[in-house]
């Protein structure tokens, strides 16, 4: 019975620990632009020194990698890239995914 209590309390501690994990977030600036517009992307909430892949999520053309960068010791990362030249006009998304943790987030971007 003591072993069961130990397993249960360990699971409860793991559950409490996971509640403290911040969700990944991504920002893009500007939030709209034509194909080939230079955009600044920034993300946080990833692992320290994790490779983070930024993608352009096009409603018609699918997902395209646009930048991969290494996060800092706090799990934040930023850089500049361009809207794909063949991006579909209208509402699309820019996303970020941690290649080690699998954490991901996306934000709207409008192609004009």
N, C-alpha and C positions, 0 to 999 in steps of 0.2 A: 504494500500500500504506500509506503514511503517513496518508492521509486515512481509510482504513478503521480504522486503529489509533486515530485521534482520535475517530471516531464510537463505537467500541467502548468506549473509556475514558470517554467522556461518558455513555454509557448505564449503565456500571457506577457512575459517580458519582451519577447520578440514582437508580439503584436503592438505593445506600447512603443517599442523602438521604431517600428515601421510607421506609426502615426506621426512621428516627428520628421520624417523624410519630406523635404520640400519637393513640390512638383516642378518639373522642368517648365521653363517659359521661354518664349522667343518673341523678339520684336523686329520690325523692319521699318526703315526710314529711307525714303518716303513710303507711304502706304499705297501709292498708285503711281503708274507711269507706263510709258510705251515700251515695247521690246527694246532691249539693249540699254535701258536706263540703268545707271549705276545705283545700287542700293546698299545700304549699310544694314547688316544683320547682327543681332546680338542675342545671346541666349544665356540662361543661368539655370542652376539646379542640377547640373551634371556632376559626374565624379571628378575628383581632382586629376588633372593631367590626362583627361580622357579625350580621345579623338571624337569630335562632333561633326556630323555630316549635315550640311544644309541642303535642302531640296526645294525645287519649285514644283508645286502640285497643280498641274493644269487639268481642268475638267474634261478636256477633249484629248490631249496628247499624253496624259499620264504624268508620272513622276520623273524628274530629271535632277541629277546631282549638280549643284552649282558651286559648292565650296566645302572643303573639309579643313578643320582647324583643330588645334590642341587647346583644351580648356586650361585655365590657370589653376592655382592651388585651391581656389574657392569654388571651382566648377563653373566659372563664367568664361565666355568666349565671344569674340566679335570679329568682324571683318567686312570687306567690301567685295561685291560681286556684281553681276549684271542679270537683268531679266533675260531669259532665253530669247534668241532672235525670232523664234517661231511661236512665241507664247500666244495663246488664244485671248482675244479681247473679251473683257468681262471679269467677273469675280473669280479669283483663283486663291491659292494659299502658298505660303512659304513655311517650311517645316524644318525642324532640327531633331536629330536622333543621336543619342550617345551610342557609340559603337561597342562599348564594353557593357554598360548598364542596361542598354535598351530603352532608356527613358526617352520620351519624345514629346514634342509640342508643335503646334502650328498656329499661324496667325493669318488673317485675311490680307490679300493684296489684289488691287484692281488693275488690270491691264487696260490701258486707254488706247 
